[in-house]
Amino acid sequence: MGQTLVILVDTHVVMWTAFEGDRISQTATAVIADSRRNGEGLAISDISLLELARLASEGRFRLYAGVEAFLQDVETRFVVLPMNARVCARAMELPRSCPKDPADRIIVATALEKGLSLITADREIRRSKVVRTIW
């Protein structure tokens, strides 16, 4: 995608977008719609693909195609940002106020490294004020 990245989307928001759109706040829904309408890129961290695969394998949502097909569809709808040395190092440097979950830390570090706001309902991430959030 040759789009300008403007927003990183947390894993649960990707899942809710696909299966439970009514769980997404009005503000986040408007920002997502606006970004798509303007051709601006919505991104996810690559670790979100693993989290989505795990959630599917745990039966947290029902797929009509296989996990791989679902993840490929996600890849067509979002720019997938790879984890790299800087993101991993930054994830370990985040303050204690940031969630301890490694995936959350990678997502927050990815947003910080790319200078992106993060769409998330995660209260811990939002309360930490480590990264600009939208909800």
PESULZI-V496399 format. One record per residue. N is the residue number from 1. OMEGA is omega in degrees with one decimal (NA if undefined). NEAR is the number of other ideal C-beta (glycine too) atoms within 8 Angstrom. D_FIRST is the distance of its C-alpha to the first C-alpha in Angstrom with 1 decimal. Layout:
[[N | OMEGA | NEAR | D_FIRST] [N | OMEGA | NEAR | D_FIRST]]
//
This chain:
[[1 | 178.4 | 4 | 0.0] [2 | -175.2 | 2 | 3.8] [3 | 171.9 | 8 | 5.4] [4 | 179.1 | 5 | 8.7] [5 | 179.6 | 12 | 9.7] [6 | -173.2 | 9 | 13.0] [7 | 171.6 | 16 | 14.2] [8 | -176.7 | 16 | 14.8] [9 | 179.4 | 14 | 16.2] [10 | -174.7 | 14 | 19.3] [11 | -176.3 | 13 | 19.9] [12 | 178.5 | 9 | 22.6] [13 | 175.4 | 13 | 20.5] [14 | -179.7 | 14 | 18.0] [15 | -179.6 | 13 | 21.2] [16 | 177.5 | 11 | 22.8] [17 | -177.8 | 10 | 19.9] [18 | -169.0 | 8 | 20.3] [19 | -174.3 | 7 | 24.1] [20 | -176.2 | 7 | 25.9] [21 | -178.7 | 8 | 24.2] [22 | 178.5 | 4 | 27.6] [23 | -177.3 | 6 | 27.6] [24 | -178.7 | 12 | 24.8] [25 | 179.1 | 7 | 26.4] [26 | 179.6 | 5 | 26.4] [27 | -179.3 | 8 | 24.8] [28 | 178.6 | 13 | 21.9] [29 | 179.9 | 10 | 21.5] [30 | -179.9 | 8 | 21.5] [31 | 178.4 | 11 | 19.0] [32 | -179.7 | 14 | 16.5] [33 | 179.7 | 8 | 17.3] [34 | 179.6 | 8 | 17.2] [35 | 179.5 | 12 | 13.7] [36 | -179.2 | 9 | 12.4] [37 | -178.7 | 6 | 14.8] [38 | 179.1 | 6 | 13.7] [39 | 179.0 | 5 | 9.9] [40 | -172.9 | 11 | 9.7] [41 | 169.4 | 12 | 7.8] [42 | -175.3 | 13 | 10.3] [43 | 170.7 | 14 | 10.5] [44 | 171.2 | 15 | 13.2] [45 | 179.7 | 13 | 15.2] [46 | 178.8 | 10 | 15.5] [47 | 176.5 | 11 | 19.1] [48 | 177.1 | 15 | 18.4] [49 | 178.1 | 12 | 17.7] [50 | 178.8 | 9 | 21.2] [51 | 178.7 | 10 | 22.7] [52 | 177.7 | 14 | 21.5] [53 | 178.7 | 10 | 23.0] [54 | 180.0 | 8 | 26.2] [55 | 178.5 | 11 | 26.5] [56 | -179.2 | 12 | 26.2] [57 | 177.0 | 7 | 28.8] [58 | 179.2 | 6 | 31.1] [59 | -178.8 | 6 | 31.0] [60 | 173.3 | 6 | 29.6] [61 | -174.6 | 9 | 27.7] [62 | 179.0 | 4 | 28.3] [63 | 177.2 | 9 | 25.8] [64 | 172.0 | 3 | 26.4] [65 | 179.3 | 5 | 24.4] [66 | -180.0 | 6 | 24.5] [67 | -177.7 | 9 | 22.8] [68 | 178.9 | 6 | 20.4] [69 | 178.1 | 9 | 19.3] [70 | -178.8 | 13 | 18.9] [71 | 176.3 | 11 | 16.8] [72 | 176.5 | 8 | 14.5] [73 | 177.0 | 8 | 14.2] [74 | 180.0 | 14 | 13.4] [75 | 178.7 | 9 | 10.6] [76 | -176.6 | 5 | 9.0] [77 | -177.3 | 6 | 9.8] [78 | 170.0 | 11 | 8.9] [79 | -179.2 | 10 | 7.0] [80 | -178.9 | 10 | 10.0] [81 | -176.8 | 11 | 11.7] [82 | 172.3 | 5 | 14.4] [83 | 175.9 | 9 | 18.0] [84 | -176.1 | 6 | 19.7] [85 | -178.7 | 5 | 23.2] [86 | 179.1 | 7 | 22.8] [87 | -179.3 | 13 | 21.4] [88 | 178.8 | 11 | 24.3] [89 | 179.9 | 8 | 26.8] [90 | 179.1 | 11 | 25.8] [91 | -179.7 | 12 | 26.1] [92 | -179.6 | 7 | 29.6] [93 | -178.0 | 5 | 30.5] [94 | -179.3 | 10 | 29.8] [95 | -179.9 | 6 | 33.0] [96 | -179.7 | 3 | 35.0] [97 | 178.5 | 7 | 34.0] [98 | -178.8 | 13 | 30.6] [99 | 179.6 | 10 | 30.7] [100 | -178.6 | 6 | 31.9] [101 | -177.6 | 6 | 29.5] [102 | 179.9 | 7 | 27.4] [103 | 177.9 | 11 | 24.2] [104 | -179.6 | 13 | 24.7] [105 | 177.6 | 14 | 25.4] [106 | -179.9 | 14 | 22.2] [107 | 178.6 | 16 | 20.2] [108 | -179.8 | 17 | 22.2] [109 | 177.5 | 13 | 22.0] [110 | 178.3 | 14 | 18.2] [111 | -179.5 | 13 | 18.2] [112 | -178.9 | 10 | 20.9] [113 | -178.4 | 9 | 19.4] [114 | -179.3 | 10 | 16.1] [115 | -176.6 | 4 | 18.3] [116 | 168.7 | 12 | 16.8] [117 | -178.1 | 11 | 19.0] [118 | 173.1 | 16 | 19.4] [119 | -178.0 | 14 | 19.9] [120 | 172.7 | 13 | 22.9] [121 | -175.7 | 11 | 26.2] [122 | -176.8 | 10 | 27.6] [123 | 179.7 | 6 | 30.8] [124 | 179.3 | 9 | 31.2] [125 | -178.2 | 16 | 27.9] [126 | 180.0 | 10 | 28.6] [127 | -177.9 | 7 | 32.2] [128 | -179.1 | 12 | 31.4] [129 | 178.9 | 6 | 29.8] [130 | -175.7 | 10 | 28.0] [131 | 175.4 | 11 | 24.6] [132 | -179.4 | 7 | 23.8] [133 | 175.3 | 10 | 23.5] [134 | 170.8 | 11 | 23.0] [135 | NA | 9 | 25.2]]
//
